Amino acid sequence: MARKKRTARTREKSRVATIEQFDLIIRPVITEKTMLLMQDLNKVTVEVPRSANKTAIKDAFEAVFGVEVIDVKTSIVNSKPKRRGGRYDGRTNIVKKAVVTVKDGEAIDLFKE
């Protein structure tokens, strides 16, 4: 059976967000540095699953927030040792962060009231 040739029309992504795309964005990373990146350079930093790739993250942001994504940078933050209550040794979780650059003139409101 012959495969159907992909055209520009079949490659277009739907603008309706799926449950998988909502699950791809775990939570925003809120620090002084990320807030400055958000204000000055129009970049948003979020925590994503370790299995997520850049293309899936880009598609999720475009579908969920309705913005045009220019670039996606990812990094894995390794665990660090911590003391719990001064007595118990432990480690923080290994997380994957994504820094998403949004087109100028568009914005993502992470703190809706």
C-alpha positions in Angstrom: 0.0 0.0 0.0 1.5 3.4 -1.0 1.9 6.1 1.5 0.2 9.4 1.2 2.6 12.2 0.3 2.7 14.9 3.0 1.8 18.3 1.8 1.9 21.7 3.5 -1.8 21.3 4.3 -1.4 18.0 6.1 1.6 19.2 8.1 -0.3 22.1 9.5 -0.9 21.8 13.3 -4.3 22.3 14.7 -4.7 25.3 17.0 -6.8 23.2 19.4 -4.7 22.1 22.4 -4.8 18.4 23.3 -4.5 16.9 26.8 -1.0 15.7 26.0 0.1 19.3 25.2 -1.3 20.6 28.5 0.5 17.8 30.3 3.8 18.9 28.6 4.0 22.1 30.6 4.4 21.1 34.3 4.9 24.5 36.0 6.7 27.8 35.4 10.1 28.3 37.0 9.8 31.5 39.0 13.2 33.1 40.0 14.6 36.6 39.7 16.5 35.6 36.6 13.5 34.1 34.8 11.4 37.2 35.6 14.1 39.4 34.1 14.2 37.1 31.0 10.4 37.4 30.7 10.3 41.2 30.9 13.4 42.1 28.9 13.8 39.3 26.3 10.3 37.8 26.0 11.4 34.4 27.2 9.4 32.0 29.4 11.0 29.3 31.6 8.9 26.2 32.4 9.5 22.8 33.8 8.8 20.0 31.3 8.9 16.1 31.5 12.3 14.6 30.8 10.9 12.8 27.7 9.8 16.1 26.0 11.6 17.2 22.9 11.9 20.7 21.5 9.4 20.2 18.7 6.8 19.0 21.1 7.4 21.9 23.5 7.1 24.4 20.7 3.8 22.8 19.4 2.4 22.7 23.0 3.1 26.4 23.6 1.7 27.5 20.2 -1.5 25.4 20.8 -2.1 26.2 24.5 -1.1 29.9 24.6 -1.8 30.8 21.0 1.6 32.5 20.5 4.4 32.1 17.9 7.5 30.5 19.3 10.8 31.5 17.8 13.2 29.3 19.8 13.3 26.6 22.5 16.3 25.8 24.6 16.3 22.8 27.0 18.5 21.8 29.9 18.5 19.0 32.5 19.1 20.2 36.1 20.8 17.5 38.1 19.9 16.7 41.7 21.7 18.4 44.6 22.1 17.0 48.1 19.8 18.6 50.8 19.3 18.2 54.5 15.8 17.8 55.7 15.3 19.2 59.1 19.0 19.1 59.8 18.8 15.4 60.4 17.8 13.6 57.3 19.9 13.5 54.1 18.2 13.7 50.8 18.4 14.9 47.2 16.4 17.2 45.1 14.6 15.9 41.9 16.2 15.9 38.5 14.1 18.2 36.3 14.2 19.4 32.7 13.7 23.1 32.0 12.7 24.7 28.8 13.4 28.4 27.9 10.9 29.4 25.2 11.4 32.5 23.2 8.2 34.1 22.1 7.9 36.5 19.1 8.1 40.2 19.8 4.8 41.8 20.4 3.3 38.6 21.9 3.2 37.7 25.5 2.2 34.8 27.8 0.3 35.6 30.9 1.3 32.9 33.4 -0.3 34.7 36.3 -3.9 35.0 35.4 -6.2 36.3 38.1 
